[in-house]
Amino acid sequence: MSKWQYTQGLHELGNSTYAYLQPDGSWGWSNAGLITDGDASLLVDTLFDLKLTQDMLDTMRRLVPAASHIDMVVNTHANGDHCYGNQLVADAQIIASQKTADEMVEGIQATQMATMLRQAPHMGPLGKFIIHAFGPFDFENITLTPPNKTFEGETTIRVGNKNLQLFEVGPAHTRGDTLVYLPDERVVFTGDILFIGSHPIMWEGPTSNWLRACDRILALDVETIVPGHGPVTNKQGVADVKEYLQYIYDEAHKRYNAGMSVLDAAQDIPLDRYASWSDGERIVVNIATIYRELSGDQTPPHHANLFAQMAPFAQMS
């Protein structure tokens, strides 16, 4: 599917555009990007904790002289594995959609993640799942560093002489998902609109927005697609995610109409064709979001409850 190996570190995509990949792409192991032109530089997303982000920045600075100072950052969305490292580039212009900026302030903070991890050994099966998902990361000493420039809908920014287009496609995975498109390079960074090789997780929805986001990517003149998690892909990877979302929506809709609970539906929907994809427990969140959508329930997702519901479904070593 991809001519780039899925290995840890910085991968040049051509014309001073890079992907920073973190296998295996499961919980918290997100991708980022670097775009340079002359002395100008832009970082697409930071990572889940300060050590990982510092290691990434050190790698970029060692290999790409323009990365010695990061001028701009785009946060594709508000999940911590794409923004908790912002404080290490706090002197840059940090750009995000307005909805992402709001969610970054109102959503789950690193201090809460740190507290949850400290309590996890005393929380039974839920605690075991929390350690499985988040144990590798260090959430201590992280200072919330929100965007200092926001946009709504679409905007164009320049890195040196390169034009970048930002397309807001949320709410879908989160409230304010953004695509970062380089038309001349035929590259797009999708944030968590794409998970390749693992089940996507739909915290916000609606499903129709996420399907439209996939269509937006498929309509672009693009050859190289960097997902939020997983290996660099192409349009087939987008089509696979779109097919998954449509399948889960259709199957959940049938079970909603039949009066099945979220957990019963999660156990009932066959995932055979996605057996090789990791993080199958996310089906619980996806069905819960679809049920809220079908019922017209406007209450925001309750993350703690959803993690407790996912825990029994998780495959943990």
Backbone bond lengths (Angstrom), bond angles and torsions (degrees), N, CA, C in turn:
res aa  C-N    CA-C-N  psi(-1)  N-CA   C-N-CA  omega(-1)  CA-C   N-CA-C  phi
1 M - - - 1.467 - - 1.518 111.62 -
2 S 1.336 117.58 -30.76 1.456 119.50 -175.03 1.519 110.25 -135.25
3 K 1.333 115.93 144.43 1.463 119.39 176.24 1.521 111.19 -86.64
4 W 1.337 117.98 -3.80 1.456 121.56 177.35 1.512 109.71 -100.33
5 Q 1.331 116.04 132.59 1.450 119.94 177.93 1.523 110.17 -68.55
6 Y 1.320 114.09 146.07 1.466 118.63 177.75 1.513 108.16 -91.94
7 T 1.326 114.94 80.53 1.457 121.67 -179.51 1.528 109.34 -127.96
8 Q 1.330 115.53 155.57 1.457 121.71 -178.07 1.520 110.98 -60.90
9 G 1.328 116.84 131.67 1.448 120.13 171.44 1.512 114.58 121.18
10 L 1.329 115.35 -162.36 1.457 123.14 -171.29 1.527 110.56 -93.23
11 H 1.319 115.32 131.87 1.464 122.09 -179.20 1.524 108.44 -126.25
12 E 1.335 117.48 123.17 1.463 119.90 178.44 1.522 109.67 -78.26
13 L 1.330 115.15 128.85 1.460 121.57 -179.76 1.529 111.85 -96.83
14 G 1.332 116.03 -6.16 1.458 121.26 -177.20 1.514 111.74 115.40
15 N 1.336 116.54 144.23 1.462 123.09 174.60 1.528 112.06 54.29
16 S 1.331 115.60 47.60 1.480 122.27 175.02 1.526 112.90 58.52
17 T 1.323 115.58 36.69 1.464 123.11 174.26 1.524 107.42 -121.86
18 Y 1.334 116.13 132.97 1.454 120.40 -170.65 1.535 111.22 -134.41
19 A 1.324 114.43 150.55 1.460 121.24 169.30 1.518 108.02 -112.04
20 Y 1.329 115.77 136.68 1.465 120.88 172.73 1.518 106.37 -107.26
21 L 1.339 116.35 114.94 1.466 121.95 -171.18 1.528 110.69 -108.77
22 Q 1.342 114.55 144.83 1.463 121.85 179.10 1.531 110.51 -130.87
23 P 1.334 117.13 86.15 1.474 118.23 174.04 1.523 109.77 -61.49
24 D 1.361 119.21 149.71 1.445 124.11 10.90 1.537 113.70 -97.71
25 G 1.339 116.67 9.94 1.451 120.31 177.26 1.508 115.12 83.08
26 S 1.328 117.74 3.54 1.464 121.39 178.72 1.528 109.52 -74.59
27 W 1.324 116.93 -163.42 1.462 122.88 -176.79 1.532 111.18 -43.90
28 G 1.336 116.98 118.15 1.456 122.04 172.59 1.512 116.09 84.71
29 W 1.335 118.12 -17.45 1.471 120.54 -176.63 1.525 108.67 -90.60
30 S 1.323 114.73 81.59 1.465 122.45 -171.60 1.523 111.11 -97.26
31 N 1.323 114.92 164.78 1.462 122.63 175.42 1.530 110.23 -100.10
32 A 1.326 115.34 160.26 1.459 122.34 175.25 1.526 107.86 -139.08
33 G 1.328 116.41 -178.15 1.454 119.82 -178.77 1.515 111.58 -146.52
34 L 1.318 115.41 158.93 1.460 122.23 176.63 1.523 108.21 -135.93
35 I 1.327 115.78 130.42 1.460 122.26 179.35 1.529 106.80 -127.74
36 T 1.338 116.70 125.39 1.464 119.55 -179.59 1.524 110.04 -131.33
37 D 1.327 113.98 157.15 1.466 121.02 171.77 1.524 106.79 -154.87
38 G 1.325 117.26 116.07 1.457 119.84 -171.83 1.517 109.61 60.95
39 D 1.329 116.99 -125.80 1.466 121.30 178.53 1.527 112.47 -92.13
40 A 1.325 117.18 -3.87 1.471 121.03 -175.85 1.529 110.39 -84.08
41 S 1.330 116.12 145.74 1.468 119.62 -177.68 1.524 110.98 -146.63
42 L 1.324 114.91 146.91 1.466 122.24 175.55 1.521 108.35 -137.73
43 L 1.316 115.75 134.16 1.455 123.53 177.80 1.522 108.72 -104.27
44 V 1.327 116.22 130.65 1.461 120.82 173.80 1.529 107.38 -97.44
45 D 1.322 116.67 103.87 1.462 125.63 177.38 1.528 113.17 73.54
46 T 1.330 114.71 148.91 1.457 122.54 167.04 1.531 107.08 -105.99
47 L 1.328 116.71 -175.48 1.467 119.97 -171.93 1.526 110.99 -111.07
48 F 1.337 116.38 -173.67 1.465 121.88 -165.05 1.522 113.27 -75.94
49 D 1.328 117.13 -26.53 1.461 117.34 177.63 1.524 109.26 -143.15
50 L 1.322 115.88 177.53 1.462 120.27 -172.32 1.522 111.88 -72.76
51 K 1.325 117.66 -37.88 1.466 119.66 -179.82 1.523 110.68 -64.27
52 L 1.333 116.75 -47.77 1.466 119.52 179.82 1.527 111.26 -60.92
53 T 1.329 115.89 -42.70 1.467 119.36 -179.77 1.519 110.89 -66.30
54 Q 1.342 117.11 -41.46 1.474 119.62 179.00 1.524 110.84 -64.48
55 D 1.332 117.10 -41.60 1.469 120.45 176.95 1.527 110.70 -59.81
56 M 1.329 116.52 -41.91 1.463 120.54 178.56 1.527 110.58 -63.09
57 L 1.325 117.12 -47.80 1.462 120.83 -179.44 1.530 111.12 -62.54
58 D 1.340 116.87 -39.89 1.465 120.18 178.30 1.527 110.81 -63.14
59 T 1.332 116.19 -42.11 1.465 120.58 178.32 1.522 110.53 -62.39
60 M 1.317 116.39 -46.38 1.467 120.17 179.85 1.529 111.16 -61.17
61 R 1.327 116.68 -43.35 1.471 120.29 -177.94 1.526 111.86 -67.44
62 R 1.318 115.88 -32.84 1.463 120.20 179.27 1.533 111.27 -69.84
63 L 1.328 116.45 -35.00 1.462 120.83 -172.56 1.523 114.09 -100.35
64 V 1.340 116.87 -23.06 1.473 120.57 -174.32 1.533 108.32 -131.90
65 P 1.319 118.53 105.24 1.470 120.39 -176.31 1.532 113.81 -54.08
66 A 1.337 117.91 -36.47 1.467 120.44 -178.36 1.522 112.60 -63.89
67 A 1.334 116.73 -18.36 1.464 120.41 -179.20 1.523 112.38 -83.24
68 S 1.331 117.27 2.70 1.468 119.11 178.92 1.524 111.16 -60.81
69 H 1.337 115.59 -27.50 1.467 120.19 171.05 1.528 107.61 -136.78
70 I 1.323 116.25 124.26 1.465 120.81 178.46 1.526 108.17 -86.41
71 D 1.335 115.97 119.34 1.468 120.76 -177.48 1.520 112.70 -82.70
72 M 1.344 115.79 -40.25 1.463 120.99 -176.02 1.528 109.86 -137.92
73 V 1.314 114.99 152.21 1.461 122.56 174.09 1.524 107.36 -131.69
74 V 1.307 116.69 138.92 1.463 120.70 168.58 1.519 107.48 -114.62
75 N 1.319 117.41 122.66 1.473 121.57 170.29 1.512 108.17 -92.26
76 T 1.325 116.60 118.03 1.469 120.18 -177.05 1.521 112.65 -70.71
77 H 1.345 117.04 -25.56 1.467 120.83 176.32 1.522 108.61 -168.17
78 A 1.319 116.76 -177.42 1.460 121.08 -166.81 1.522 115.02 -96.89
79 N 1.322 120.09 -0.91 1.462 119.34 177.31 1.528 109.68 -63.59
80 G 1.330 115.88 142.07 1.454 120.77 -172.14 1.515 114.92 -58.60
81 D 1.331 117.71 -30.18 1.464 119.20 -178.66 1.532 112.06 -73.54
82 H 1.320 116.72 2.68 1.469 121.37 175.20 1.528 112.39 -122.92
83 C 1.353 116.78 2.47 1.478 117.26 -177.23 1.521 115.36 -151.76
84 Y 1.328 120.32 -10.07 1.465 119.48 -176.52 1.532 112.20 -64.61
85 G 1.330 117.75 -20.55 1.462 119.90 178.94 1.515 114.38 -86.30
86 N 1.331 117.93 6.14 1.470 121.33 -174.86 1.523 113.51 -56.26
87 Q 1.338 117.72 -30.66 1.468 118.49 -174.91 1.526 111.76 -62.56
88 L 1.335 117.74 -22.27 1.464 120.55 -179.94 1.527 112.30 -78.59
89 V 1.318 117.00 -9.22 1.476 121.82 175.59 1.533 108.90 -128.87
90 A 1.316 115.56 35.13 1.470 121.16 -172.90 1.522 113.12 -65.65
91 D 1.336 117.48 -20.53 1.464 119.12 179.63 1.529 112.08 -85.86
92 A 1.334 117.35 -1.65 1.463 121.26 176.35 1.523 110.17 -83.54
93 Q 1.332 115.62 163.94 1.460 119.55 168.00 1.525 106.83 -77.69
94 I 1.330 117.40 117.18 1.465 122.24 -176.94 1.522 108.03 -104.08
95 I 1.318 116.27 119.03 1.465 122.98 -170.46 1.518 109.43 -114.04
96 A 1.320 116.10 139.11 1.468 121.23 174.78 1.516 108.50 -159.76
97 S 1.309 115.72 165.25 1.458 118.65 172.35 1.526 109.01 -64.94
98 Q 1.317 116.89 154.54 1.461 120.63 -179.92 1.526 110.80 -59.46
99 K 1.331 116.84 -39.36 1.467 120.00 179.97 1.524 111.25 -65.43
100 T 1.331 116.65 -37.04 1.464 119.74 175.99 1.520 110.49 -64.84
101 A 1.325 116.58 -44.15 1.466 120.38 179.72 1.526 110.78 -60.07
102 D 1.329 116.68 -42.91 1.470 120.52 178.87 1.525 110.84 -63.56
103 E 1.328 115.65 -45.04 1.467 119.45 -176.81 1.524 111.07 -67.86
104 M 1.328 117.21 -31.26 1.456 120.50 179.30 1.525 110.37 -62.47
105 V 1.320 116.53 -36.43 1.464 121.66 -179.59 1.525 111.02 -80.58
106 E 1.328 116.49 -38.84 1.467 121.32 -173.76 1.527 113.40 -89.38
107 G 1.334 117.84 -17.27 1.459 121.79 -172.59 1.517 113.28 -85.53
108 I 1.319 115.82 -161.86 1.463 122.19 -176.82 1.525 109.63 -69.92
109 Q 1.325 115.22 126.32 1.462 121.19 -177.56 1.535 110.92 -96.51
110 A 1.326 115.61 158.57 1.457 120.54 179.92 1.522 111.28 -59.66
111 T 1.333 117.38 -34.98 1.468 119.91 178.43 1.524 111.20 -61.57
112 Q 1.332 116.64 -37.79 1.464 120.14 176.82 1.527 111.34 -67.62
113 M 1.333 116.36 -38.93 1.460 119.73 177.50 1.529 110.37 -63.62
114 A 1.324 116.54 -41.38 1.461 120.38 179.67 1.526 110.93 -63.19
115 T 1.329 116.20 -43.73 1.468 120.41 178.10 1.521 111.15 -62.23
116 M 1.314 116.42 -43.79 1.458 121.25 -179.40 1.529 110.90 -61.26
117 L 1.325 117.15 -41.82 1.465 120.00 179.74 1.524 111.42 -66.57
118 R 1.341 116.65 -37.79 1.469 119.34 178.45 1.516 110.83 -65.11
119 Q 1.320 117.55 -35.39 1.466 121.77 -178.10 1.528 112.85 -83.37
120 A 1.326 116.73 -17.12 1.464 121.15 -170.94 1.534 114.71 -55.14
121 P 1.348 120.05 -39.78 1.475 118.40 -178.98 1.521 113.95 -60.43
122 H 1.339 117.12 -16.23 1.470 120.91 -178.01 1.541 111.59 -106.79
123 M 1.330 116.93 14.21 1.462 119.90 -172.59 1.522 113.75 -112.56
124 G 1.329 117.37 16.87 1.462 120.37 174.79 1.519 112.85 64.24
125 P 1.356 116.97 -144.22 1.469 120.41 -177.04 1.526 113.57 -58.51
126 L 1.357 116.75 -36.00 1.457 118.90 177.68 1.522 110.03 -64.20
127 G 1.317 116.71 -42.90 1.455 120.32 179.12 1.517 111.92 -62.45
128 K 1.325 116.49 -37.93 1.470 120.10 177.82 1.528 110.23 -62.34
129 F 1.323 116.32 -40.26 1.469 120.37 178.83 1.532 110.55 -67.67
130 I 1.330 117.24 -40.77 1.466 120.85 178.50 1.527 110.71 -60.70
131 I 1.336 116.29 -43.04 1.469 120.01 178.44 1.524 110.23 -66.03
132 H 1.328 116.78 -40.02 1.473 121.38 177.43 1.523 110.60 -58.85
133 A 1.332 117.11 -44.27 1.461 121.03 -173.97 1.528 112.11 -81.61
134 F 1.337 117.36 -39.14 1.468 120.45 -168.21 1.521 114.87 -122.74
135 G 1.318 117.22 -2.70 1.460 121.03 -178.81 1.521 115.39 -56.60
136 P 1.344 119.15 -33.25 1.477 118.99 -178.46 1.526 114.88 -70.35
137 F 1.332 118.07 -7.70 1.462 120.33 -170.58 1.533 111.24 -109.69
138 D 1.330 115.64 154.16 1.466 122.42 -178.37 1.527 108.66 -115.13
139 F 1.319 116.41 108.48 1.470 120.91 -175.18 1.530 112.88 -96.64
140 E 1.327 117.01 8.53 1.459 120.45 -179.98 1.541 110.05 -77.29
141 N 1.321 115.06 148.57 1.476 122.96 171.30 1.525 114.05 64.89
142 I 1.319 116.94 24.10 1.466 120.64 177.30 1.522 108.90 -93.15
143 T 1.315 116.21 126.60 1.463 122.60 178.46 1.521 109.29 -101.83
144 L 1.316 116.63 124.51 1.462 120.34 177.80 1.525 109.43 -56.39
145 T 1.329 115.91 124.22 1.463 121.79 -179.35 1.523 108.04 -129.49
146 P 1.332 117.52 86.96 1.463 120.70 -173.78 1.525 111.56 -76.71
147 P 1.314 117.17 169.40 1.469 121.02 176.64 1.525 111.58 -59.61
148 N 1.338 115.29 149.77 1.456 120.44 174.80 1.531 111.77 -112.17
149 K 1.341 115.67 5.61 1.462 120.72 172.20 1.525 107.71 -146.28
150 T 1.323 116.69 131.48 1.466 120.01 -177.64 1.525 110.34 -126.82
151 F 1.333 113.81 163.39 1.462 120.66 177.09 1.517 108.31 -145.28
152 E 1.304 115.55 166.84 1.470 121.83 173.51 1.519 108.18 -130.64
153 G 1.316 115.92 137.92 1.461 120.63 176.67 1.513 112.17 82.11
154 E 1.327 116.48 -94.62 1.456 121.57 -178.82 1.522 109.57 -141.04
155 T 1.318 115.69 152.67 1.460 120.26 172.27 1.511 108.66 -155.27
156 T 1.326 116.73 159.19 1.459 123.13 176.68 1.512 108.86 -117.41
157 I 1.317 116.71 134.21 1.464 121.54 176.05 1.522 108.29 -127.38
158 R 1.322 115.36 161.24 1.456 120.52 -178.52 1.525 110.20 -120.00
159 V 1.336 114.03 135.43 1.459 121.71 171.41 1.522 105.04 -115.79
160 G 1.329 116.14 102.65 1.462 118.48 -169.84 1.517 108.67 61.24
161 N 1.322 116.34 -122.25 1.465 120.95 177.84 1.521 113.18 -98.54
162 K 1.343 116.84 6.68 1.461 120.25 -179.74 1.524 110.29 -89.49
163 N 1.324 115.70 135.18 1.464 121.49 173.00 1.518 109.89 -93.29
164 L 1.327 116.36 131.32 1.462 122.78 173.65 1.522 108.12 -119.29
165 Q 1.306 116.26 135.99 1.451 120.97 176.73 1.522 109.02 -109.47
166 L 1.324 115.71 130.27 1.464 121.48 176.51 1.519 108.28 -106.26
167 F 1.319 115.95 125.51 1.458 121.77 179.68 1.524 108.60 -117.52
168 E 1.318 116.88 118.98 1.467 120.46 174.07 1.521 108.03 -81.20
169 V 1.333 116.44 121.43 1.475 121.00 -177.28 1.524 112.12 -119.45
170 G 1.341 117.56 -2.76 1.461 120.03 176.99 1.519 111.11 -80.55
171 P 1.338 116.00 176.19 1.462 126.40 1.12 1.527 112.02 -72.97
172 A 1.333 114.27 139.78 1.465 120.86 178.86 1.534 107.19 -154.86
173 H 1.324 117.08 -90.63 1.471 119.90 172.47 1.525 109.05 -64.42
174 T 1.340 116.23 -46.37 1.467 123.00 174.98 1.522 108.07 -131.33
175 R 1.318 116.38 -168.91 1.469 119.26 -177.41 1.523 113.38 -69.50
176 G 1.349 117.42 -31.78 1.460 118.06 -167.65 1.515 115.20 -136.93
177 D 1.327 118.83 45.49 1.465 122.28 -175.82 1.533 112.29 -59.41
178 T 1.345 115.53 139.97 1.461 122.12 -176.97 1.523 110.47 -129.04
179 L 1.340 116.07 137.80 1.463 123.04 170.61 1.528 108.35 -96.84
180 V 1.332 116.76 142.48 1.469 122.96 176.50 1.527 107.20 -115.69
181 Y 1.331 116.15 110.27 1.465 122.02 -170.57 1.519 110.56 -115.00
182 L 1.331 115.65 129.65 1.465 122.62 175.01 1.524 107.88 -110.15
183 P 1.330 118.97 95.91 1.458 120.47 -172.87 1.529 113.63 -62.17
184 D 1.322 117.82 -40.56 1.464 119.01 -177.77 1.521 112.17 -69.06
185 E 1.333 116.41 -32.91 1.463 120.60 179.97 1.527 112.19 -87.08
186 R 1.338 116.57 -12.00 1.473 123.25 -177.33 1.536 110.24 57.09
187 V 1.336 113.72 45.73 1.465 122.22 -179.78 1.521 108.38 -125.63
188 V 1.330 116.84 142.52 1.457 120.81 171.72 1.525 109.27 -135.58
189 F 1.335 115.56 134.67 1.464 122.96 170.45 1.524 106.58 -99.32
190 T 1.322 117.34 122.28 1.466 120.58 -168.90 1.516 114.12 -100.10
191 G 1.356 118.62 -6.36 1.453 117.00 -168.82 1.528 109.08 55.64
192 D 1.324 117.15 -151.49 1.465 120.03 -173.10 1.529 113.91 -87.02
193 I 1.325 116.91 18.30 1.463 118.78 164.90 1.520 108.94 -64.78
194 L 1.330 117.13 -24.69 1.466 120.71 175.98 1.521 111.04 -124.88
195 F 1.324 115.13 125.53 1.457 124.28 163.84 1.528 104.89 -114.04
196 I 1.310 118.20 122.36 1.459 120.97 -179.19 1.527 108.79 -107.12
197 G 1.325 116.17 119.86 1.458 121.40 179.77 1.512 114.34 88.17
198 S 1.326 117.18 -0.19 1.465 120.73 174.99 1.527 108.55 -140.10
199 H 1.327 115.32 159.00 1.464 119.88 -179.60 1.523 109.57 -67.00
200 P 1.338 118.39 127.92 1.467 119.51 171.30 1.519 109.62 -65.47
201 I 1.326 115.96 161.12 1.467 119.78 178.95 1.522 108.58 -128.74
202 M 1.312 115.26 124.09 1.460 122.13 -174.20 1.525 108.93 -102.38
203 W 1.337 115.30 86.76 1.459 119.46 178.24 1.526 111.40 -67.80
204 E 1.305 116.83 -37.30 1.457 119.89 -168.48 1.523 113.62 -110.36
205 G 1.354 117.65 -51.94 1.449 119.57 -174.48 1.527 111.31 70.37
206 P 1.332 119.69 -175.30 1.457 126.25 5.84 1.536 113.27 -77.87
207 T 1.323 114.16 161.94 1.459 120.48 179.99 1.523 111.32 -56.06
208 S 1.321 116.82 -38.99 1.469 120.55 -176.69 1.531 111.16 -60.18
209 N 1.339 117.24 -35.56 1.469 119.83 177.91 1.522 110.91 -66.06
210 W 1.322 115.81 -40.46 1.468 119.06 -179.24 1.532 109.98 -67.70
211 L 1.322 116.75 -39.99 1.474 119.75 176.78 1.532 110.37 -62.11
212 R 1.327 116.02 -40.64 1.471 119.14 177.58 1.525 111.26 -65.58
213 A 1.330 116.78 -35.34 1.464 120.04 176.96 1.528 110.61 -62.78
214 C 1.332 116.36 -41.26 1.472 119.76 175.96 1.525 110.20 -61.65
215 D 1.330 116.30 -43.73 1.472 119.96 178.29 1.528 111.15 -62.06
216 R 1.324 116.29 -35.50 1.470 120.16 179.07 1.534 110.32 -62.62
217 I 1.316 115.98 -42.62 1.470 119.68 178.20 1.528 110.12 -66.48
218 L 1.330 116.63 -44.01 1.469 120.51 -178.34 1.523 111.86 -62.82
219 A 1.337 116.72 -26.97 1.469 120.66 -179.11 1.527 112.31 -82.38
220 L 1.330 117.56 -13.85 1.462 120.66 -179.23 1.522 111.02 -74.43
221 D 1.334 115.91 150.70 1.460 121.04 169.29 1.521 106.38 -80.55
222 V 1.328 115.32 88.53 1.464 120.48 -171.44 1.526 108.84 -140.80
223 E 1.323 113.90 141.99 1.458 120.77 -179.10 1.520 111.67 -114.44
224 T 1.332 116.25 -35.47 1.458 122.04 -174.27 1.522 108.81 -118.16
225 I 1.332 115.88 125.54 1.463 121.65 -173.70 1.526 108.84 -125.05
226 V 1.342 115.58 118.77 1.465 121.08 -179.33 1.520 108.26 -101.49
227 P 1.329 117.73 111.63 1.466 120.15 -179.18 1.513 111.68 -79.38
228 G 1.323 116.27 169.01 1.458 120.00 174.82 1.507 112.50 -68.32
229 H 1.329 116.59 -30.52 1.468 123.30 178.32 1.518 108.25 -143.19
230 G 1.327 115.81 139.26 1.456 119.99 176.95 1.522 113.00 101.83
231 P 1.341 116.78 179.95 1.462 121.40 -175.47 1.523 112.89 -71.58
232 V 1.337 115.32 155.78 1.466 121.14 171.65 1.518 108.55 -55.56
233 T 1.326 116.59 140.23 1.459 120.16 -171.99 1.527 110.59 -135.58
234 N 1.334 114.57 -169.81 1.459 122.36 176.72 1.523 107.90 -134.67
235 K 1.319 117.36 -164.95 1.468 118.72 -174.86 1.521 112.97 -66.68
236 Q 1.328 117.91 -22.17 1.461 118.74 175.75 1.523 110.87 -64.25
237 G 1.335 116.64 -37.29 1.459 119.99 176.63 1.512 111.97 -61.75
238 V 1.345 116.52 -38.47 1.470 121.20 177.12 1.525 109.81 -64.79
239 A 1.330 115.83 -45.46 1.464 120.05 -179.58 1.526 111.13 -61.01
240 D 1.332 117.27 -36.62 1.470 120.58 179.38 1.529 111.06 -65.33
241 V 1.339 116.83 -42.88 1.467 120.12 178.79 1.527 110.14 -65.90
242 K 1.318 117.04 -42.09 1.465 120.58 178.93 1.533 110.34 -61.08
243 E 1.321 116.62 -42.86 1.467 120.86 179.60 1.527 110.62 -62.92
244 Y 1.329 116.78 -40.74 1.459 121.28 177.74 1.529 110.62 -60.37
245 L 1.328 116.31 -49.48 1.462 120.18 -177.12 1.529 111.29 -62.40
246 Q 1.323 116.71 -40.89 1.464 119.88 178.88 1.523 110.66 -65.95
247 Y 1.323 116.46 -40.45 1.463 121.29 179.25 1.526 110.99 -62.84
248 I 1.340 116.47 -48.74 1.468 119.85 -178.94 1.528 110.16 -63.10
249 Y 1.326 116.64 -41.09 1.469 119.64 179.48 1.529 110.72 -61.73
250 D 1.318 116.86 -48.09 1.469 120.43 -178.13 1.523 111.26 -62.56
251 E 1.335 116.13 -43.44 1.462 119.59 -178.21 1.533 111.24 -70.06
252 A 1.322 117.22 -38.83 1.466 120.31 177.73 1.530 110.42 -66.22
253 H 1.330 116.61 -39.10 1.465 121.08 -179.67 1.532 110.24 -59.79
254 K 1.324 116.57 -44.33 1.478 120.08 178.46 1.526 110.77 -58.88
255 R 1.318 116.08 -44.01 1.467 119.94 -175.68 1.529 111.30 -76.05
256 Y 1.309 117.57 -28.87 1.470 121.12 172.87 1.530 109.48 -63.33
257 N 1.321 115.72 -46.22 1.463 120.14 179.77 1.520 112.00 -64.46
258 A 1.348 115.94 -28.93 1.462 120.27 179.09 1.523 112.49 -83.43
259 G 1.335 117.49 -1.83 1.452 121.33 177.18 1.515 115.31 82.30
260 M 1.333 117.46 15.63 1.464 120.28 179.63 1.525 110.17 -75.55
261 S 1.324 116.65 148.95 1.462 121.42 175.17 1.527 109.85 -73.59
262 V 1.320 115.13 166.33 1.468 119.99 177.74 1.525 110.65 -58.85
263 L 1.327 117.43 -46.88 1.462 120.11 -176.18 1.523 111.65 -68.66
264 D 1.334 116.83 -37.84 1.470 119.18 176.70 1.523 110.64 -65.13
265 A 1.313 116.39 -40.13 1.463 119.98 178.16 1.522 110.39 -64.63
266 A 1.340 116.84 -40.02 1.464 120.46 -179.87 1.524 111.40 -62.68
267 Q 1.326 116.02 -35.64 1.468 119.35 178.01 1.525 111.87 -76.53
268 D 1.326 116.72 -24.41 1.462 121.66 -171.21 1.528 113.91 -90.32
269 I 1.329 117.12 -29.78 1.467 119.88 -175.23 1.529 109.74 -73.66
270 P 1.338 117.97 122.01 1.470 119.81 179.67 1.531 110.81 -69.55
271 L 1.319 115.75 130.88 1.461 120.79 178.40 1.530 111.05 -113.02
272 D 1.334 116.08 23.55 1.462 120.78 -173.69 1.523 112.32 -54.35
273 R 1.323 116.62 -43.50 1.471 117.78 -175.53 1.527 111.67 -70.98
274 Y 1.344 116.49 -12.52 1.460 121.16 177.82 1.525 111.12 -113.35
275 A 1.324 115.79 24.15 1.465 120.43 -176.07 1.519 112.45 -61.66
276 S 1.328 117.10 -27.89 1.461 119.80 -178.54 1.526 112.33 -83.63
277 W 1.332 117.43 -9.21 1.468 120.71 -179.04 1.531 109.28 -82.66
278 S 1.313 116.34 138.30 1.467 120.51 -179.94 1.532 111.26 -81.67
279 D 1.315 115.06 171.18 1.470 122.87 173.13 1.528 112.75 62.83
280 G 1.328 115.64 43.39 1.464 120.72 -179.16 1.516 114.15 -62.67
281 E 1.343 117.17 -18.14 1.466 119.81 178.92 1.524 112.11 -62.34
282 R 1.331 117.88 -18.62 1.466 120.78 -178.47 1.524 112.25 -66.82
283 I 1.317 117.18 -14.28 1.466 120.46 175.94 1.529 110.48 -55.18
284 V 1.335 117.09 -32.19 1.468 121.19 -179.27 1.528 110.37 -62.72
285 V 1.319 116.83 -47.13 1.466 121.01 179.93 1.525 110.09 -65.35
286 N 1.322 116.39 -41.43 1.462 119.96 -178.47 1.524 111.17 -62.15
287 I 1.325 116.53 -42.95 1.466 119.56 179.58 1.523 110.47 -69.14
288 A 1.327 116.82 -40.84 1.473 119.72 178.43 1.522 110.75 -59.46
289 T 1.331 117.25 -40.65 1.462 121.20 179.26 1.520 110.83 -67.59
290 I 1.321 116.71 -41.79 1.467 120.65 178.60 1.534 110.35 -64.57
291 Y 1.322 117.29 -40.02 1.469 120.17 177.84 1.529 110.55 -63.39
292 R 1.338 117.47 -41.63 1.473 119.43 177.17 1.530 110.15 -61.50
293 E 1.306 115.20 -41.30 1.461 121.14 179.37 1.533 110.96 -61.64
294 L 1.327 116.51 -45.85 1.475 120.93 -177.13 1.519 112.06 -68.66
295 S 1.334 115.67 -31.20 1.470 118.95 -177.59 1.533 112.54 -88.47
296 G 1.338 116.18 -8.72 1.458 119.47 -176.34 1.512 113.48 77.18
297 D 1.339 116.82 15.89 1.465 122.02 -179.35 1.525 109.24 -71.58
298 Q 1.321 117.92 118.74 1.462 122.58 -177.19 1.523 113.24 -95.21
299 T 1.327 118.05 0.97 1.465 119.05 -178.71 1.522 109.75 -68.83
300 P 1.334 117.44 140.55 1.462 119.58 -179.17 1.523 111.45 -67.37
301 P 1.321 117.56 158.73 1.468 120.25 179.99 1.523 111.09 -63.67
302 H 1.332 116.02 143.65 1.464 121.51 177.00 1.526 106.88 -100.70
303 H 1.330 115.80 98.85 1.461 120.12 -169.58 1.526 112.50 -62.02
304 A 1.325 117.84 -40.12 1.464 120.15 -177.80 1.524 110.52 -62.31
305 N 1.327 116.68 -44.14 1.468 120.07 178.30 1.523 111.41 -63.20
306 L 1.329 115.92 -40.39 1.468 119.46 -178.36 1.529 111.24 -66.64
307 F 1.334 117.23 -38.08 1.465 119.13 176.43 1.524 110.78 -64.89
308 A 1.326 117.04 -39.69 1.464 119.83 177.73 1.529 111.00 -63.29
309 Q 1.332 116.73 -35.93 1.458 119.75 179.33 1.522 112.64 -74.50
310 M 1.343 116.60 -30.24 1.470 119.76 178.22 1.526 112.62 -72.73
311 A 1.338 116.48 -32.91 1.469 121.14 -169.69 1.538 113.89 -49.51
312 P 1.350 119.53 -45.88 1.474 118.49 -178.00 1.533 113.31 -66.74
313 F 1.325 117.13 -18.40 1.461 121.03 -177.86 1.528 112.64 -90.33
314 A 1.333 117.46 -12.09 1.462 120.60 -172.23 1.518 111.58 -75.29
315 Q 1.328 115.05 138.50 1.464 121.51 173.46 1.519 107.66 -92.32
316 M 1.322 115.88 105.29 1.464 120.13 -175.76 1.529 110.01 -117.98
317 S 1.321 114.72 137.08 1.467 119.31 179.50 1.523 110.06 -80.21
